[in-house]
């Protein structure tokens, strides 16, 4: 064998007979790389001309790889690369002769060669090429890029500077891939070469959307706002009632692995809203999906009021007016839906309230409206009527009532009033109950912000009109006054603050007002009654005596008026257990942004904060009465008990097993006390949204009681299951705001949907302080197998 760079008379030296043969010599005798040098050149450590055939090197490496003598590969590869006349061209020759990576093998010799070559060439300064030679090699690389796996594509692009090649050649390469139906490879390559602005977004992305490869599409448009807008407008057009998916099916029917079920409006709507939130796109770009979401919200409100009867008429009316507004299309659809739940008089009143033109009304509604106008029974404004005295007395008898008069409820709208409040509230040794209210969004793209902060003392309740106070502080340059009050309240260790799922309230508070963004990081002296509630629920499952215990499935007292029935959950359930009566939650989903607040709203908000004081006192007086084995402070602060085995240091391993990753609970620093007491996986029950099916299966393997929504299920079904079975909700993206407003605070967690299932599981377990032991791993599978075995034995 001779090299192109040596004269015809050059002879390669043979291996020294005294040298013991390498493992590869039996197949390729006499081809040791250490002996392959030109005899016409002086033998010095720095050989100026090295004459190794690339295929020769490939055969040697293949022999070592086949015999699994991997330990010799690095040194042989480095010597071989250094012996190539043109290393970059030599690598191409080797890759063009390889076949394993074409079979899709994730770990092959070709992956190994490229990886080591990439490391070697960074250290070898002699590898330089002319522009013409580089262009010639780039042309050969193009053919490889159409076949190599995605994880090798970027390395080849960098090695051969493909991104600096002629743009017309690159675009032709992308077009060739699309013609061959290799849209995944085309999108990956164009993304790595930043060719997106020069390509047709629809042609590149539609096939991947139909193959359910949304992540590739998101990566394709990630750095290009114009493409993001076009993508969302295209997806939104697919949600129009007149859209016919058959046109797309005819065009792309030849592709394989298509998921036509992804073209239904429900799935597309979820995708559009998630992308709108991710890219911060104006909802005006997607009128069809926004309209669908508004219509779904109207249906939900009508269900809550007329079927479930858990929302007052005032609240339902306020939200309907805010959603429907002057939108003619929504007005007509709302009146048709309303007619299914109530009489024609109410529908006609709403038509007048919304100022719907006569020509837009159905004949029946228009005629009834004329009759009502003639007898002048209609009033102006919205439709709600005042509660009757009998209804008020019934609620007072059934629901929790504050022991203080209404005159002790103070609604603060000015900073001067806040000074008087601060003198009383910010006293060392004081105990206050704190709650917050904000307008529910019903899944529409609007960010929640706290509207009212309730601060309850034993003789009065202060309700802070936060939007008005913030507006005044900004207009008068007095932000420091408001910020100092709120931060002092939550950071003063000498003031005991009672709350329920306080972490969620503080997160919403800091997210809605930039001036308060540091409140969550500066809290001290906050006692969360959610933690003691969880302790009480566990006690109820263990108690067998006849004393009162928590019944988490109980919704109303026996014999109660059916008109007052509501499914108790969260704080209301705790108040019912400790104080004997639940909270009246009919005002919970109010429009807390609208001013002035109604009296019923003010009373509800004040009661939510004041009941915390009474629950706290009752539990402190006699915790044993409710089955608590620890003091109230220990339950609420979730002090982590020291366990012998958990404190022992673990062996440091490079690749910990799945058991070690989840069983080794991280040490909790004293200043970072978790929000939940430690529980086992068997005590932890969750419902996973249909976007987190992988997480659900992972948690089930760790022993957690998991239910998972089906792909076609609506997100709101998770809230129904959570309330009925006392489960925590795991979701992500926009559904979080909708779901968290339907369950108790702290009962819904939003996880990062871009993470892997294992990372999501670690986040969930840490958040809820779930302690996994080796016996928990696959315990759910064992339970299922035991139950199946019992059934089979019974059948035989």
Secondary structure, DSSP 8 states (H G I E B T S, - for coil): ---TTS-TT--B----TTS---TTTTTSTT--GGG--BTTS---SS-S---B-HHHHHHHHHHHHHTT-GGGHHHHHHHHHHTBSSHHHHHHHHHHT--GGGGT-SS-HHHHHHHHHHHHHHH-TT----HHHHHHHHHHHHHHHTTS-HHHHHHHHHHTTGGGS-HHHHHHHHHHHHHTT-HHHHHHHHHHTT-GGGS-HHHHHHHHHHTT-HHHHHHHHTT-HHHHHHHHHHHHHHTSTT--THHHHHHHTTSSS--GGGGSHHHHHHHHHHHHHHHT--GGGGHHHHHHHHHHHHHHHHIIIIIS--S-HHHHHHHHHHHHTT-HHHHHHHHHHHTTTS-HHHHHHHHHHTT--GGGS-HHHHHHHHHHHHHT---SS-------HHHHHHHHHHS---SS-GGGEEEE-SHHHHHHHHHHHS-TT-EEEEEEEE---TTSS----EEEEEEE-SS-EEEEEHHHHHHHHHHTT-HHHHHHHHHHHHH-TTSEEEESSHHHHHHHHHHH-GGGTTTGGG--SEEEHHHHHHHHHHHHHH--SSS----TT--S-TT--GGG-----HHHHHHHHHHSS----TTTT--TTSSS--HHHHHHHHHHHHHHHHHHHHHHH-GGGGT-SS-HHHHHHT-----HHHHS-----SS--HHHHHHS-----TTS--SS--EEGGG-EEEE-GGGHHHHHHHHHTT-EEEE--TTS-THHHHHHHHHHT-EEEE-TTHHHHHHTTS-TTSEEE--TTS-HHHHHHHHHHHTTEE--GGGTTHHHHHHHHHHHHHHHHH-
